[in-house]
Amino acid sequence: MRQLKATGLKVLVVGGGGREHALVWKLKQSPRVAEVYCAPGNAGIARIAHCVDIKADDVTGILTFAWEKRIDLTVVGPEAPLSAGIVDVFNDHEMPIFGPTKKAAEIEGSKAFAKDLMRKYDIPTAAYGVFTEIEPAFQFIDKLAAARPVEAGCPCVVKADGLAAGKGVIVAADVAEAKEAVRSMLKGNAFGDAGRRVVIEEFLEGEEVSILAFTDGDHVLPMVSAQDHKRIFDGDQGPNTGGMGAYSPAPVYTEALAREVEKTVLLPTIQAMKAEGRPYRGVLYAGLMVTAQGPKVLEYNARFGDPETQPVLMRMQTDLVDVIEAILENRLEEQPIEWSSDATVCVVMAAGGYPGDYEKGKAISGLDDALPGVEVFHAGTAAKEDQIVTAGGRVLAVTAKGPTIGEAIDLAYRQVERIHFDGLQFRRDIGRRALERLQ
């Protein structure tokens, strides 16, 4: 693989959501970068980069474009092209690309693979079972119920094994709901091929935290902590989504806990993947539950999280290109990284009906009225004549930076109130846990 030039780089970002807008925004700040392209991009990205009408999972189309345009570095945002092997294809052509290979990306592509890996290498996680048939799955749920006091009920988690855009997880409150979730996946085809196999886990009690880490396959360089808000409604009510907001840092994630996670989760995971013949290079996302027994892994992602990327990258002061280059050259241990001490908060503005059916094409107003300290990252947007309109479930990711979590929250919501489109919805309690913990 050829080395990156010192300056004048042409960079291609693969994807078209809020995460990719944040990546483009950060890469544009590098003095080493001359041009940024994005495939397929969105209306917001088109304001600061060249958008290319190629779908993110069109590996051949992306490769052809990168080859013809002489792209110096490709950065992959979403999970689908990683699971499809885009990194392997680019590596075969000796074209620099940032992300894990197809075999390494299976840590996200198959929850069963990830759970088996954790069990084999003693990485802390919830007890689980993997099933393709309904009756054995029901028996396992009954077994989980029998192990808990009757008055505690039987909360458990049912997950589609494959990729389901962050929505293939059902947190069931009782046995009946858990069995219905299994039935809907294995028999009702609720998540298509992703749900042909299910993972059932014990319910973990505690507070969630998202940890993203750069890795070159041997070393890890953790990023600052973040906390996602998965449920659609305030108070963590309603169905799971791809993420309705996030903030950084998460007060629950102390320095002592960070050291423990690096020692018991991050490094062991990278070492396990190497031992399995699946060396992992790129960004490893560990979704953790901080329990009374210590941190336990809920899930892995094989890329930058969304919406965690938006608040995390707003705090990153080091040139992202320099970090990527260190990973590609297997010298991450030499690469320093600096972070702003400010807090950041991201509030997702979604289409009415999301995460279920929703309408597109709603005109968006107030986008050109950004307050100082705010970035409005586009997710599901498109240009229609002289307007920007909604084009997805999660439409915008309003991200604010302030000296404290409280000030960042206030600034983010002040910006949200300036933006409008028909049917919009957003959570009004992003960052609430941080404020409660700090108080």
Backbone hydrogen bonds, N-H to C=O, Kabsch-Sander energy under -0.5 kcal/mol:
donor,donor_aa,acceptor,acceptor_aa,energy
2,R,94,E,-1.0
9,L,32,R,-2.9
11,V,9,L,-0.6
11,V,35,E,-2.7
12,L,73,L,-2.7
13,V,37,Y,-2.7
14,V,75,V,-2.8
15,G,13,V,-0.5
15,G,39,A,-3.4
21,H,17,G,-2.0
22,A,18,G,-2.1
23,L,19,R,-2.2
24,V,20,E,-2.8
25,W,21,H,-2.6
26,K,22,A,-2.3
27,L,23,L,-2.8
28,K,24,V,-2.4
29,Q,25,W,-0.6
29,Q,26,K,-0.9
30,S,27,L,-1.5
33,V,30,S,-1.4
34,A,9,L,-2.7
35,E,9,L,-1.9
37,Y,11,V,-3.1
38,C,50,H,-2.4
39,A,13,V,-2.3
41,G,15,G,-1.7
43,A,381,T,-0.6
46,A,42,N,-2.2
47,R,44,G,-1.2
48,I,45,I,-1.9
49,A,45,I,-1.7
50,H,36,V,-2.5
51,C,49,A,-0.7
52,V,38,C,-2.9
54,I,52,V,-2.4
58,D,55,K,-1.8
59,V,57,D,-1.6
62,I,58,D,-2.5
63,L,59,V,-2.6
64,T,60,T,-2.5
65,F,61,G,-2.2
66,A,62,I,-2.7
67,W,63,L,-2.4
68,E,64,T,-2.7
69,K,65,F,-2.6
70,R,67,W,-0.7
71,I,66,A,-2.5
72,D,10,K,-2.1
73,L,10,K,-1.6
74,T,96,P,-1.5
75,V,12,L,-3.1
76,V,98,F,-1.7
77,G,14,V,-2.0
82,L,78,P,-0.6
83,S,79,E,-2.7
84,A,80,A,-1.5
85,G,82,L,-1.3
86,I,81,P,-2.4
89,V,85,G,-2.0
90,F,86,I,-2.3
91,N,87,V,-2.6
92,D,88,D,-2.2
93,H,89,V,-1.0
94,E,91,N,-1.8
95,M,90,F,-2.5
98,F,74,T,-2.8
99,G,97,I,-0.6
105,A,101,T,-2.7
106,E,102,K,-0.5
106,E,103,K,-0.6
107,I,104,A,-1.6
108,E,105,A,-2.0
109,G,105,A,-2.2
110,S,106,E,-2.2
111,K,161,D,-2.4
114,A,110,S,-2.0
115,K,111,K,-2.6
116,D,112,A,-2.5
117,L,113,F,-2.3
118,M,114,A,-2.3
119,R,115,K,-2.4
120,K,116,D,-2.5
121,Y,117,L,-2.0
122,D,119,R,-0.9
123,I,118,M,-2.4
126,A,297,V,-0.7
129,G,200,I,-1.8
131,F,198,V,-2.7
137,A,133,E,-1.2
138,F,134,I,-2.5
139,Q,135,E,-2.2
140,F,136,P,-1.9
141,I,137,A,-2.1
142,D,138,F,-2.3
143,K,139,Q,-1.9
144,L,140,F,-2.3
145,A,141,I,-2.2
146,A,142,D,-2.3
147,A,143,K,-1.0
148,R,145,A,-1.5
152,A,149,P,-1.4
153,G,150,V,-1.5
154,C,173,A,-0.6
156,C,172,A,-1.7
157,V,201,E,-2.3
158,V,170,I,-2.8
159,K,199,V,-2.9
160,A,168,G,-2.9
161,D,197,R,-2.7
162,G,194,A,-2.6
167,K,164,A,-2.1
170,I,158,V,-3.1
171,V,169,V,-0.5
172,A,156,C,-2.4
172,A,170,I,-1.0
178,A,174,D,-2.2
179,K,175,V,-2.6
180,E,176,A,-2.0
181,A,177,E,-2.1
182,V,178,A,-2.1
183,R,179,K,-2.5
184,S,180,E,-2.4
185,M,181,A,-1.5
186,L,182,V,-2.9
187,K,183,R,-2.0
188,G,183,R,-2.0
189,N,185,M,-0.6
190,A,184,S,-2.6
192,G,189,N,-1.1
194,A,191,F,-1.2
195,G,192,G,-1.5
196,R,193,D,-1.6
198,V,131,F,-2.9
199,V,159,K,-2.6
200,I,129,G,-2.7
201,E,157,V,-2.7
202,E,127,A,-2.4
203,F,155,P,-0.9
207,E,290,V,-1.4
209,V,288,L,-2.1
210,S,226,A,-3.5
211,I,209,V,-0.5
211,I,286,A,-2.3
212,L,210,S,-0.5
213,A,284,L,-2.1
214,F,221,L,-2.3
215,T,282,G,-2.2
216,D,219,H,-1.3
217,G,219,H,-0.5
221,L,214,F,-2.9
223,M,212,L,-3.3
226,A,210,S,-1.6
227,Q,247,Y,-1.9
229,H,245,G,-1.6
232,I,239,P,-1.7
233,F,237,Q,-2.5
236,D,233,F,-0.8
237,Q,233,F,-1.1
241,T,230,K,-1.4
244,M,229,H,-3.2
246,A,346,C,-1.8
247,Y,227,Q,-1.3
248,S,344,T,-2.5
253,Y,250,A,-2.3
254,T,252,V,-1.4
258,A,254,T,-2.4
259,R,255,E,-2.0
260,E,256,A,-1.9
261,V,257,L,-2.7
262,E,258,A,-2.2
263,K,259,R,-1.9
264,T,260,E,-2.9
265,V,261,V,-2.5
266,L,261,V,-2.1
267,L,262,E,-2.1
269,T,265,V,-2.1
270,I,266,L,-2.1
271,Q,267,L,-2.7
272,A,268,P,-2.4
273,M,269,T,-2.4
274,K,270,I,-1.9
275,A,271,Q,-2.3
276,E,272,A,-1.7
277,G,274,K,-1.6
278,R,273,M,-3.0
281,R,279,P,-0.6
282,G,215,T,-2.5
284,L,213,A,-2.8
285,Y,283,V,-0.5
285,Y,301,N,-2.6
286,A,211,I,-3.1
286,A,284,L,-0.5
287,G,285,Y,-0.6
287,G,299,E,-2.8
288,L,209,V,-2.9
288,L,286,A,-0.7
289,M,296,K,-2.8
290,V,207,E,-2.9
290,V,288,L,-0.5
291,T,289,M,-1.0
291,T,294,G,-1.6
294,G,291,T,-1.5
296,K,289,M,-2.1
297,V,124,P,-3.0
298,L,287,G,-3.6
299,E,287,G,-1.3
301,N,285,Y,-2.1
309,T,305,G,-1.7
310,Q,307,P,-0.7
312,V,308,E,-2.2
313,L,309,T,-3.0
314,M,310,Q,-1.3
315,R,311,P,-0.6
315,R,312,V,-1.2
316,M,312,V,-0.7
316,M,313,L,-0.5
317,Q,338,E,-2.6
318,T,338,E,-1.1
323,V,319,D,-1.4
324,I,320,L,-2.5
325,E,321,V,-2.6
326,A,322,D,-1.9
327,I,323,V,-1.8
328,L,324,I,-2.6
329,E,325,E,-1.7
330,N,327,I,-1.7
331,R,326,A,-3.0
334,E,331,R,-1.5
335,Q,332,L,-1.9
340,S,315,R,-3.2
343,A,402,G,-2.8
344,T,248,S,-3.0
345,V,400,A,-2.3
346,C,246,A,-3.7
347,V,398,V,-2.9
348,V,244,M,-1.9
348,V,346,C,-0.5
349,M,396,L,-2.6
350,A,348,V,-0.6
350,A,425,Q,-3.1
351,A,393,G,-3.1
354,Y,351,A,-1.8
356,G,353,G,-2.4
361,G,390,T,-3.1
364,I,388,I,-2.6
365,S,420,H,-2.8
369,D,366,G,-1.0
374,V,371,L,-1.6
375,E,399,T,-2.9
377,F,375,E,-0.9
377,F,397,A,-1.9
379,A,395,V,-3.0
380,G,394,R,-1.1
381,T,379,A,-1.0
382,A,389,V,-2.1
384,K,387,Q,-3.1
387,Q,384,K,-2.1
389,V,382,A,-3.1
389,V,387,Q,-0.5
390,T,362,K,-1.9
391,A,380,G,-2.9
392,G,380,G,-0.8
395,V,349,M,-2.1
395,V,393,G,-0.7
396,L,349,M,-1.9
397,A,377,F,-3.0
398,V,347,V,-2.3
399,T,375,E,-2.8
399,T,397,A,-0.6
400,A,345,V,-2.8
401,K,373,G,-2.0
402,G,343,A,-2.5
408,A,404,T,-2.2
409,I,405,I,-2.7
410,D,406,G,-2.2
411,L,407,E,-2.2
412,A,408,A,-2.5
413,Y,409,I,-2.3
414,R,410,D,-1.9
415,Q,411,L,-1.9
416,V,412,A,-2.2
417,E,413,Y,-2.0
418,R,415,Q,-1.4
419,I,416,V,-1.6
420,H,365,S,-2.1
424,L,421,F,-1.9
425,Q,350,A,-2.2
432,R,429,D,-2.1
435,L,431,G,-1.9
436,E,432,R,-2.5
437,R,433,R,-2.5
438,L,434,A,-2.4
439,Q,435,L,-2.0
